[in-house]
Amino acid sequence: MSTNHHTITAKIAATTLAAMLLTASLAGCGNTVEGERTTHDGGAAGTTTAAITTRPQTPPVEADPHVHQLGDWAITAEMSCTQNRLLECSCACGYVEKAVVPTEGHQMKDGVCTECGRTESQGLRFVEVEGGYELAGIGACKDQVNLIVPAYHNGKPVVGLADDLFALTEMRLNSITLPETLIYIGKNVLSQCFDLTYVVIPDGVIRIGEGAFNGCAELQSVSLSASVAEIGVDAFGGCYNLRSITVDESNPTYFAAGNCLIKRSTKTLVQGCHGSVIPDDGSVNVIGENAFSFDGVIEQLTVPGSILSISAEAFMISDVQSVKISDGVRSIGTKAFWHCRELRTVTLPASLEKIESEAFFYCKSLEYMIYEGTMEQWYRMEVAYDWAANGSEFTVYCTDGSFTVNNY
């Protein structure tokens, strides 16, 4: 809005619809009100523009979206000890769907793969720890593309991978085979190993550290064994090409459903990937931190009503274009949809109780939101003063009116 407009202070106290309509009438029916709005905690909301109407307004009617008609699957890469089987099918519009059949990796016995004859990598650097040895560095090893970690060193088992082991390395590591003696994988072990395509976590591994595989952009598949009991935050974040998540069915802590990794005890969706469908059967109540952040393929997102909360940064910097959050969801966390630059439309349920700081910050393509409650319900909701700042305005359509958010 032009700075030449007369600026008044609109104190929208979020009590009754009548109070809001009174404020609107002071500005003149159909005109806009610009200034400071008081938030629920009393803090200044920043400069906003709220066009408050006395009659319902409806969002634009959009054409039915194109439905892809996919052909038959074709194999583009065959499976081997170091390669997943890759498949593709396409639509006449040019859209290509990809899928992965995970490899089981090398099948090691007495230091030799029974499938291809490869032997364990030599020259790696180890340090002695309680219970055996920890892999601590590449040392003099020349296997810097397809690494096979030995099960034993100096007669003792290799039980762990050290923190930051191969993080930001210049190695062109395509695959790593982990021994069955392994118990833990440290923090940021393979972070930013851009060429890594798959990982098989052997039975016996209990803990996977924070950020262990973060930023492995070419990682296609993750297979977790029954023993995995702890997965750190963002362990598989930023894996743009992740297409398959599988978990041994006998794992008591985690399971996979709809191509999502889920923690049983908290009903938290820990990690999603290409082709993920959020379960709506009550097995998931929380979408965890960074679960879909940096995801480059989500276009149309539906969050089912069985979800109670969307955690901080859950969909941060993803390419999602349209979001429908179903009735039942109560809260949207800090930076949940931060910097989703392709996001155009959002539907929010009347069940929503809280929208936290920067939840929709820098969503520069956002055109409108549909809120399935009344204007009064919206202003009674706990909404952070900086919940949205986009560099452009968008409209929020309620069931009985609408207002414009113009927050720079």
C-alpha positions as CSV (number, residue, x, y, z in Angstrom):
1,M,0.0,0.0,0.0
2,S,1.2,3.5,-0.8
3,T,2.8,5.4,2.1
4,N,0.5,8.3,1.1
5,H,-2.5,6.5,2.6
6,H,-3.6,7.8,6.0
7,T,-2.3,5.4,8.6
8,I,-4.4,4.6,11.7
9,T,-3.8,2.1,14.4
10,A,-6.1,-0.9,14.2
11,K,-6.2,-2.7,17.5
12,I,-7.9,-6.0,16.6
13,A,-8.4,-7.6,20.0
14,A,-9.7,-10.9,18.8
15,T,-12.7,-11.1,21.0
16,T,-15.9,-11.1,18.9
17,L,-16.8,-10.7,15.2
18,A,-18.8,-7.7,16.1
19,A,-15.7,-5.9,17.4
20,M,-13.9,-6.6,14.2
21,L,-16.7,-5.3,12.0
22,L,-16.9,-2.2,14.1
23,T,-13.2,-1.6,13.4
24,A,-13.9,-2.1,9.7
25,S,-16.7,0.4,9.7
26,L,-14.4,3.0,11.2
27,A,-12.2,2.7,8.1
28,G,-15.1,2.6,5.7
29,C,-16.7,-0.5,4.2
30,G,-14.5,-2.1,1.7
31,N,-11.5,0.1,2.5
32,T,-8.3,-1.1,4.1
33,V,-6.9,-0.6,7.5
34,E,-3.1,-0.3,8.0
35,G,-1.1,0.0,11.1
36,E,-0.2,-2.0,14.2
37,R,-2.3,-5.0,15.4
38,T,-2.1,-6.1,19.0
39,T,-1.1,-9.8,19.3
40,H,-2.4,-12.1,22.0
41,D,0.7,-11.6,24.1
42,G,0.6,-7.8,23.6
43,G,3.5,-7.5,21.2
44,A,3.4,-5.3,18.1
45,A,2.5,-7.3,15.1
46,G,4.4,-5.2,12.6
47,T,3.0,-3.4,9.6
48,T,0.1,-5.3,8.1
49,T,-2.8,-4.5,5.8
50,A,-6.1,-6.1,6.7
51,A,-9.0,-5.6,4.3
52,I,-11.9,-6.7,6.5
53,T,-15.2,-7.4,4.7
54,T,-18.7,-7.6,6.2
55,R,-19.7,-10.4,3.8
56,P,-18.1,-13.7,2.9
57,Q,-15.6,-13.7,0.1
58,T,-14.4,-16.8,-1.7
59,P,-11.1,-17.7,-3.2
60,P,-10.6,-18.0,-7.0
61,V,-11.9,-21.2,-8.5
62,E,-9.0,-23.1,-10.0
63,A,-9.1,-25.5,-12.9
64,D,-8.9,-29.2,-12.1
65,P,-5.2,-30.1,-11.8
66,H,-3.6,-32.3,-14.5
67,V,-3.6,-36.0,-13.5
68,H,-0.6,-37.8,-14.8
69,Q,-1.3,-40.9,-16.9
70,L,1.8,-43.0,-16.4
71,G,3.0,-45.8,-18.6
72,D,4.8,-49.1,-17.7
73,W,7.8,-49.2,-15.5
74,A,11.2,-49.5,-17.4
75,I,14.4,-50.5,-15.7
76,T,17.1,-47.9,-16.2
77,A,19.8,-49.5,-14.0
78,E,20.2,-53.1,-12.9
79,M,20.9,-54.1,-9.4
80,S,24.4,-55.1,-8.2
81,C,26.3,-55.2,-4.9
82,T,26.9,-51.4,-5.2
83,Q,23.9,-50.3,-7.3
84,N,20.1,-50.1,-6.6
85,R,17.8,-51.2,-9.3
86,L,16.3,-48.0,-10.8
87,L,13.0,-47.8,-12.6
88,E,11.2,-45.0,-14.5
89,C,7.7,-44.4,-16.0
90,S,6.5,-41.3,-17.7
91,C,3.4,-39.2,-18.7
92,A,2.9,-37.7,-22.1
93,C,3.2,-34.2,-20.4
94,G,6.9,-35.0,-19.8
95,Y,6.6,-35.8,-16.1
96,V,8.8,-38.7,-15.0
97,E,8.2,-40.9,-12.0
98,K,11.2,-42.8,-10.6
99,A,11.4,-45.7,-8.2
100,V,14.1,-47.7,-6.4
101,V,14.5,-51.3,-5.5
102,P,17.2,-51.3,-2.8
103,T,20.2,-53.5,-3.1
104,E,21.3,-55.6,-0.1
105,G,24.9,-54.6,-0.7
106,H,27.9,-56.8,-0.4
107,Q,27.3,-60.2,1.3
108,M,30.5,-60.5,3.3
109,K,31.8,-63.8,4.7
110,D,35.4,-64.1,6.1
111,G,36.3,-60.8,4.6
112,V,35.1,-61.6,1.0
113,C,31.8,-60.8,-0.7
114,T,30.1,-64.1,-1.7
115,E,28.4,-62.3,-4.6
116,C,31.1,-60.4,-6.4
117,G,34.4,-61.5,-4.7
118,R,35.3,-58.0,-3.4
119,T,37.5,-58.0,-0.3
120,E,37.4,-55.7,2.8
121,S,39.1,-52.3,2.3
122,Q,42.7,-52.1,3.7
123,G,44.7,-49.3,5.2
124,L,41.8,-47.6,7.2
125,R,42.7,-45.9,10.4
126,F,41.2,-47.2,13.7
127,V,41.3,-46.1,17.3
128,E,40.7,-48.5,20.2
129,V,37.5,-47.9,22.2
130,E,35.5,-49.9,24.7
131,G,34.5,-53.2,23.2
132,G,36.7,-53.0,20.2
133,Y,37.7,-50.4,17.6
134,E,36.2,-47.3,16.0
135,L,36.8,-46.4,12.4
136,A,38.4,-43.0,12.7
137,G,39.7,-42.1,9.2
138,I,40.5,-43.1,5.6
139,G,44.2,-43.6,6.5
140,A,46.1,-45.1,3.6
141,C,43.1,-46.8,2.1
142,K,42.8,-46.5,-1.7
143,D,39.1,-47.7,-1.8
144,Q,37.6,-44.3,-1.9
145,V,34.6,-45.0,-4.1
146,N,33.2,-48.3,-2.9
147,L,34.3,-48.8,0.7
148,I,34.0,-52.1,2.6
149,V,34.6,-51.6,6.4
150,P,36.3,-54.6,8.0
151,A,34.4,-56.5,10.7
152,Y,37.6,-56.9,12.8
153,H,40.9,-55.0,13.4
154,N,43.8,-56.6,15.3
155,G,41.5,-59.4,16.3
156,K,38.8,-57.1,17.9
157,P,35.4,-56.1,16.5
158,V,34.9,-52.8,14.7
159,V,32.0,-51.4,16.8
160,G,31.6,-47.8,15.7
161,L,32.1,-45.0,13.2
162,A,33.6,-41.8,14.6
163,D,31.8,-38.4,14.6
164,D,32.5,-36.4,11.4
165,L,34.3,-39.4,9.9
166,F,33.8,-38.6,6.2
167,A,31.9,-35.3,6.6
168,L,32.7,-32.8,3.8
169,T,35.3,-35.2,2.4
170,E,36.7,-34.9,-1.1
171,M,36.2,-38.7,-1.5
172,R,33.8,-39.7,-4.3
173,L,32.2,-42.3,-2.0
174,N,29.4,-44.1,-3.9
175,S,28.8,-46.9,-1.4
176,I,29.8,-48.0,2.0
177,T,29.4,-51.5,3.4
178,L,29.1,-51.7,7.1
179,P,30.1,-54.7,9.2
180,E,27.7,-56.8,11.3
181,T,29.9,-56.0,14.3
182,L,28.9,-52.3,14.2
183,I,26.9,-50.9,17.2
184,Y,26.8,-47.2,16.6
185,I,27.2,-44.6,13.8
186,G,28.4,-41.2,15.1
187,K,27.2,-37.7,14.4
188,N,27.7,-36.3,10.8
189,V,29.6,-39.4,9.8
190,L,28.8,-39.2,6.1
191,S,27.4,-35.7,6.0
192,Q,27.7,-34.1,2.6
193,C,28.9,-37.2,0.9
194,F,27.1,-36.1,-2.3
195,D,27.8,-39.3,-4.3
196,L,26.6,-41.9,-1.8
197,T,23.6,-43.7,-3.3
198,Y,22.5,-46.3,-0.7
199,V,23.1,-47.4,2.9
200,V,22.2,-50.7,4.5
201,I,22.3,-50.5,8.3
202,P,23.3,-54.0,9.6
203,D,21.6,-55.8,12.4
204,G,23.4,-54.9,15.6
205,V,23.5,-51.1,15.1
206,I,21.6,-49.4,17.9
207,R,22.3,-45.7,17.4
208,I,22.5,-43.5,14.3
209,G,23.8,-40.0,15.3
210,E,22.5,-36.6,14.5
211,G,23.1,-35.5,10.9
212,A,24.8,-38.9,10.1
213,F,23.8,-38.8,6.5
214,N,22.6,-35.2,6.2
215,G,23.1,-33.7,2.8
216,C,23.8,-36.9,0.9
217,A,22.1,-35.5,-2.2
218,E,22.3,-38.7,-4.3
219,L,21.2,-41.1,-1.5
220,Q,18.4,-43.2,-3.0
221,S,17.6,-45.8,-0.4
222,V,17.9,-46.4,3.4
223,S,17.3,-49.9,4.9
224,L,17.2,-50.1,8.7
225,S,17.6,-53.3,10.7
226,A,15.6,-54.5,13.7
227,S,18.2,-53.4,16.2
228,V,18.1,-49.6,15.5
229,A,16.7,-47.9,18.6
230,E,17.9,-44.3,18.3
231,I,18.1,-42.0,15.3
232,G,19.4,-38.4,15.8
233,V,17.7,-35.3,14.5
234,D,18.2,-34.6,10.8
235,A,20.1,-37.9,10.3
236,F,18.7,-38.2,6.7
237,G,17.9,-34.5,6.1
238,G,18.7,-32.9,2.8
239,C,18.8,-36.3,1.0
240,Y,17.0,-34.8,-2.1
241,N,16.9,-38.1,-4.1
242,L,15.8,-40.4,-1.3
243,R,13.1,-42.7,-2.7
244,S,13.0,-45.7,-0.5
245,I,12.8,-46.1,3.3
246,T,12.5,-49.7,4.7
247,V,12.6,-51.0,8.2
248,D,12.8,-54.6,9.4
249,E,9.3,-55.5,10.5
250,S,10.6,-56.8,13.9
251,N,12.1,-53.4,14.9
252,P,10.3,-52.5,18.1
253,T,11.2,-48.8,17.9
254,Y,10.7,-47.7,14.3
255,F,8.6,-48.8,11.4
256,A,8.0,-47.7,7.8
257,A,4.6,-46.9,6.2
258,G,3.8,-44.9,3.1
259,N,7.5,-44.6,2.4
260,C,7.9,-42.7,5.8
261,L,10.1,-43.5,8.8
262,I,8.0,-43.5,12.0
263,K,8.8,-43.8,15.7
264,R,6.4,-46.0,17.4
265,S,6.4,-44.7,21.0
266,T,5.8,-41.0,20.0
267,K,3.9,-41.6,16.8
268,T,6.3,-39.2,15.1
269,L,7.1,-39.1,11.4
270,V,10.8,-38.8,11.5
271,Q,11.7,-38.8,7.8
272,G,9.8,-38.6,4.5
273,C,11.1,-38.9,1.0
274,H,9.9,-39.1,-2.7
275,G,6.6,-40.7,-2.9
276,S,5.8,-40.5,0.8
277,V,2.1,-40.6,1.8
278,I,1.5,-39.5,5.4
279,P,-0.5,-42.3,7.1
280,D,-4.0,-41.3,8.2
281,D,-4.7,-44.4,10.3
282,G,-3.7,-42.8,13.6
283,S,-0.2,-44.3,13.6
284,V,1.2,-40.8,13.2
285,N,0.3,-37.8,15.4
286,V,3.4,-35.6,14.8
287,I,5.4,-34.6,11.7
288,G,8.9,-34.3,13.1
289,E,11.5,-31.6,12.8
290,N,13.0,-31.5,9.2
291,A,11.0,-34.5,8.2
292,F,10.5,-33.2,4.7
293,S,12.8,-30.2,4.7
294,F,14.8,-29.6,1.4
295,D,12.4,-32.0,-0.4
296,G,12.5,-31.2,-4.0
297,V,9.5,-33.2,-5.3
298,I,6.5,-32.6,-3.1
299,E,4.0,-30.6,-5.2
300,Q,0.5,-31.3,-3.6
301,L,0.6,-32.0,0.1
302,T,-2.3,-33.2,2.3
303,V,-1.7,-33.4,6.0
304,P,-4.4,-35.8,7.4
305,G,-6.6,-34.9,10.4
306,S,-4.9,-37.6,12.5
307,I,-1.9,-35.3,12.8
308,L,-2.0,-33.1,15.8
309,S,1.1,-31.0,15.2
310,I,3.6,-30.0,12.5
311,S,7.0,-29.5,14.1
312,A,9.6,-26.8,13.5
313,E,11.1,-26.8,10.0
314,A,9.1,-29.8,8.9
315,F,8.8,-28.7,5.3
316,M,11.4,-25.9,5.3
317,I,12.8,-25.1,1.8
318,S,10.8,-27.7,0.1
319,D,9.2,-27.3,-3.4
320,V,5.6,-27.8,-2.2
321,Q,3.1,-25.8,-4.3
322,S,-0.2,-26.5,-2.5
323,V,-0.9,-27.5,1.1
324,K,-4.1,-28.8,2.6
325,I,-4.0,-29.2,6.4
326,S,-7.0,-31.3,7.5
327,D,-9.3,-30.7,10.4
328,G,-7.7,-32.1,13.6
329,V,-4.3,-30.4,13.3
330,R,-3.7,-28.1,16.2
331,S,-0.4,-26.4,15.7
332,I,2.2,-25.4,13.0
333,G,5.7,-25.0,14.4
334,T,8.4,-22.4,13.9
335,K,9.6,-22.2,10.3
336,A,7.5,-25.2,9.3
337,F,7.1,-23.9,5.7
338,W,9.9,-21.4,5.8
339,H,11.2,-20.4,2.4
340,C,8.9,-22.6,0.4
341,R,9.2,-20.4,-2.6
342,E,6.8,-22.4,-4.9
343,L,4.0,-22.5,-2.4
344,R,0.9,-20.8,-3.8
345,T,-2.1,-21.9,-1.8
346,V,-2.7,-23.2,1.7
347,T,-5.9,-24.6,3.4
348,L,-5.9,-24.3,7.2
349,P,-8.5,-26.1,9.5
350,A,-10.7,-24.5,12.1
351,S,-9.1,-26.9,14.6
352,L,-5.9,-24.9,14.4
353,E,-4.9,-23.3,17.8
354,K,-1.4,-22.0,17.1
355,I,0.8,-20.8,14.3
356,E,4.4,-20.2,15.5
357,S,7.1,-17.7,14.4
358,E,8.1,-17.6,10.7
359,A,5.9,-20.6,9.9
360,F,5.2,-19.2,6.4
361,F,8.2,-16.8,6.1
362,Y,9.6,-16.1,2.6
363,C,6.8,-18.0,0.8
364,K,7.1,-15.4,-2.0
365,S,4.6,-17.1,-4.4
366,L,1.8,-17.4,-1.8
367,E,-1.5,-16.1,-3.3
368,Y,-4.1,-17.0,-0.7
369,M,-5.0,-19.1,2.3
370,I,-8.4,-20.7,3.0
371,Y,-9.2,-20.8,6.7
372,E,-12.1,-23.1,7.5
373,G,-13.2,-21.1,10.5
374,T,-14.7,-17.7,11.1
375,M,-13.0,-14.4,11.3
376,E,-13.6,-14.4,15.1
377,Q,-11.9,-17.9,15.4
378,W,-8.9,-16.6,13.4
379,Y,-8.3,-13.7,15.7
380,R,-8.7,-15.8,18.8
381,M,-6.0,-18.2,17.6
382,E,-2.5,-17.8,19.0
383,V,-0.6,-16.5,15.9
384,A,2.9,-15.2,16.2
385,Y,3.4,-11.6,15.1
386,D,6.0,-12.7,12.5
387,W,4.1,-15.8,11.2
388,A,4.3,-14.6,7.6
389,A,6.5,-12.2,5.7
390,N,6.6,-12.7,2.0
391,G,7.6,-9.5,0.3
392,S,4.1,-9.5,-1.3
393,E,0.5,-9.6,-0.1
394,F,-1.9,-12.5,0.1
395,T,-5.5,-13.0,1.2
396,V,-6.8,-15.2,4.0
397,Y,-10.4,-16.3,3.2
398,C,-12.5,-17.3,6.3
399,T,-16.0,-18.7,6.2
400,D,-17.6,-15.3,6.8
401,G,-15.1,-12.8,5.4
402,S,-11.5,-12.2,4.4
403,F,-8.5,-10.1,5.1
404,T,-5.2,-9.3,3.3
405,V,-1.8,-9.9,4.8
406,N,0.8,-7.5,3.6
407,N,3.9,-8.1,5.7
408,Y,7.3,-7.1,4.5
